[in-house]
Amino acid sequence: MKSNIKLLLTTIIIILFSISKSQADSTYYLDFKYVLNQSEAGKKAQSFLKSRLDKGFKNIQQKEKKIQEEEKKIIQQKKLISADEYKQKVTELRKKVNDLQKERSSLLESVAKQRAKAKAELLKNLQPIMKDYMKEKQIKMVIDKKSILLGDSNLDITKDIISKLNDKLKKIKLD
C-alpha cells in the first residue's frame, strides 16, 4: 500500500513538473523598443523624422537670428524715433516672437504625431508576424522585455521577429 502511494505521488510530481516545464518553455520575451528602433522601417522612419525636425529647427534658428537683429536695430533707433513708432515696432517684434514660438510648437507636435503614426503602423504590421511566429514555434505567451527583471537570453525572440518584420515591411509612409 505504501509503495502504491509513493508511486502515485512520484507520478503526480513528475506530471506537474513536466506541465510546468512545458508552460515555462512556451513563454518568451521580445524587446519591442528595440524592434521599433532597429527594424529597417523603424530606422528609416526615425531618420526621416530626425531630418524633418533638424530642418525645422534650422529654419527656426534662422528666423530667431533675424528677430534678434531686428531687435538690435529697434534698440539703436529708440532715441531717433518717436515713442509711438517705437511702441509699434516693439509690438510687431513681439508678434513675430509669438509666431515663431507657435511655429516651433507646431513643428514638435507634427513630428510627434508622425512618430505615433509610424509606431502604430509598425505595431499593426508586427502583430500578424508575432501570431504566425507563435503558431510556428508553439509559443503560448510573449512578454515585453521591459516587464522582465531577469530572463534567459535563449527565450529572447527579438532578432527573429526583426528579421521577419524586415522581410515584410521595408518602409513606412509618413508623408
C-alpha positions as CSV (number, residue, x, y, z in Angstrom):
1,M,0.0,0.0,0.0
2,K,2.8,2.4,0.9
3,S,4.6,1.7,-2.3
4,N,1.5,2.4,-4.3
5,I,1.1,5.8,-2.6
6,K,4.8,6.6,-3.2
7,L,4.4,5.6,-6.8
8,L,1.3,7.7,-7.2
9,L,2.9,10.8,-5.5
10,T,6.0,10.4,-7.6
11,T,3.9,10.1,-10.8
12,I,1.9,13.2,-9.8
13,I,5.1,15.2,-9.1
14,I,6.6,14.2,-12.4
15,I,3.5,15.1,-14.3
16,L,3.2,18.5,-12.5
17,F,6.9,19.2,-13.2
18,S,6.6,18.3,-16.9
19,I,3.4,20.5,-17.2
20,S,5.1,23.5,-15.5
21,K,8.3,22.9,-17.6
22,S,6.3,22.9,-20.9
23,Q,4.4,26.0,-19.9
24,A,7.7,27.7,-18.9
25,D,9.2,26.8,-22.3
26,S,6.2,28.4,-24.1
27,T,6.8,31.9,-22.7
28,Y,9.3,34.1,-24.5
29,Y,10.1,37.7,-24.5
30,L,10.6,40.4,-27.1
31,D,12.2,43.9,-26.8
32,F,9.5,46.0,-28.5
33,K,11.5,49.2,-28.2
34,Y,14.5,47.5,-29.9
35,V,12.2,46.2,-32.7
36,L,10.7,49.6,-33.3
37,N,14.1,51.3,-33.3
38,Q,16.3,48.7,-35.2
39,S,14.0,47.3,-37.8
40,E,14.6,48.7,-41.3
41,A,11.3,50.5,-41.5
42,G,11.8,51.9,-37.9
43,K,15.3,53.1,-38.8
44,K,14.1,54.8,-41.9
45,A,11.1,56.4,-40.1
46,Q,13.4,57.7,-37.4
47,S,15.9,59.1,-39.9
48,F,13.1,60.8,-41.8
49,L,11.6,62.3,-38.6
50,K,15.0,63.4,-37.3
51,S,15.9,65.2,-40.6
52,R,12.5,66.9,-40.7
53,L,13.0,68.1,-37.1
54,D,16.5,69.2,-37.8
55,K,15.4,71.2,-40.9
56,G,12.6,72.8,-39.0
57,F,14.9,73.8,-36.1
58,K,17.4,75.2,-38.6
59,N,14.7,77.3,-40.2
60,I,13.5,78.5,-36.8
61,Q,17.0,79.4,-35.7
62,Q,17.5,81.5,-38.8
63,K,14.2,83.3,-38.1
64,E,15.4,83.8,-34.4
65,K,18.6,85.5,-35.7
66,K,16.6,87.8,-37.9
67,I,14.4,88.7,-35.0
68,Q,17.4,89.4,-32.8
69,E,19.0,91.6,-35.5
70,E,15.7,93.5,-35.8
71,E,15.6,93.9,-32.0
72,K,19.1,95.4,-32.0
73,K,18.0,97.8,-34.8
74,I,14.9,98.9,-32.8
75,I,17.0,99.5,-29.7
76,Q,19.5,101.5,-31.7
77,Q,16.7,103.6,-33.2
78,K,14.9,104.2,-29.9
79,K,16.3,107.7,-29.4
80,L,15.9,108.6,-33.1
81,I,12.2,107.7,-33.5
82,S,9.1,108.8,-31.7
83,A,7.7,106.9,-28.7
84,D,4.6,105.8,-30.6
85,E,6.7,104.4,-33.5
86,Y,9.0,102.7,-31.0
87,K,6.0,101.0,-29.3
88,Q,4.6,99.9,-32.7
89,K,7.9,98.3,-33.7
90,V,8.2,96.6,-30.3
91,T,4.6,95.3,-30.7
92,E,5.4,93.9,-34.2
93,L,8.6,92.3,-32.9
94,R,6.6,90.6,-30.0
95,K,4.1,89.3,-32.5
96,K,7.0,87.8,-34.6
97,V,8.4,86.2,-31.5
98,N,4.9,84.7,-30.6
99,D,4.5,83.4,-34.2
100,L,7.9,81.8,-34.0
101,Q,7.0,80.1,-30.7
102,K,3.8,78.8,-32.3
103,E,5.8,77.6,-35.3
104,R,8.2,75.7,-33.0
105,S,5.3,74.1,-31.1
106,S,3.6,73.2,-34.4
107,L,6.7,71.5,-35.6
108,L,7.2,69.5,-32.5
109,E,3.5,68.5,-32.5
110,S,3.6,67.5,-36.1
111,V,6.7,65.3,-35.6
112,A,5.2,63.7,-32.5
113,K,2.1,62.8,-34.5
114,Q,4.1,61.3,-37.3
115,R,6.2,59.4,-34.8
116,A,3.0,58.0,-33.2
117,K,1.7,57.1,-36.7
118,A,4.9,55.3,-37.5
119,K,4.8,53.4,-34.3
120,A,1.2,52.4,-34.9
121,E,2.0,51.3,-38.4
122,L,4.9,49.2,-37.2
123,L,2.8,47.6,-34.5
124,K,0.0,46.9,-36.9
125,N,2.4,45.0,-39.2
126,L,4.1,43.3,-36.2
127,Q,1.0,41.7,-34.8
128,P,0.4,39.2,-37.6
129,I,4.1,38.4,-37.7
130,M,4.0,37.7,-34.0
131,K,0.9,35.5,-34.3
132,D,2.4,33.4,-37.1
133,Y,5.7,33.1,-35.2
134,M,3.9,32.0,-32.1
135,K,1.9,29.3,-34.0
136,E,5.0,28.1,-35.8
137,K,7.1,27.8,-32.6
138,Q,4.2,26.8,-30.4
139,I,4.6,29.7,-28.1
140,K,1.8,30.5,-25.7
141,M,2.9,33.8,-24.5
142,V,5.3,36.7,-25.4
143,I,6.2,39.3,-22.9
144,D,7.8,42.7,-23.5
145,K,11.4,42.7,-22.3
146,K,10.8,45.8,-20.2
147,S,8.5,43.8,-17.9
148,I,11.1,41.2,-17.1
149,L,13.6,41.6,-14.4
150,L,15.8,38.7,-15.5
151,G,15.5,36.1,-18.2
152,D,17.4,33.5,-20.2
153,S,18.7,35.0,-23.4
154,N,17.6,31.8,-25.2
155,L,14.0,33.0,-24.6
156,D,14.6,36.3,-26.5
157,I,12.9,36.2,-29.9
158,T,13.6,39.8,-30.8
159,K,16.1,39.1,-33.6
160,D,13.9,36.6,-35.2
161,I,10.9,39.0,-35.2
162,I,13.0,41.8,-36.6
163,S,14.2,39.6,-39.4
164,K,10.6,38.7,-40.3
165,L,9.4,42.3,-40.0
166,N,12.2,43.5,-42.3
167,D,11.1,40.9,-44.9
168,K,7.5,42.2,-44.7
169,L,7.9,45.9,-44.2
170,K,10.7,47.9,-45.8
171,K,9.4,51.4,-45.3
172,I,6.6,53.3,-43.5
173,K,4.9,56.1,-45.4
174,L,4.8,59.2,-43.3
175,D,4.1,62.0,-45.7
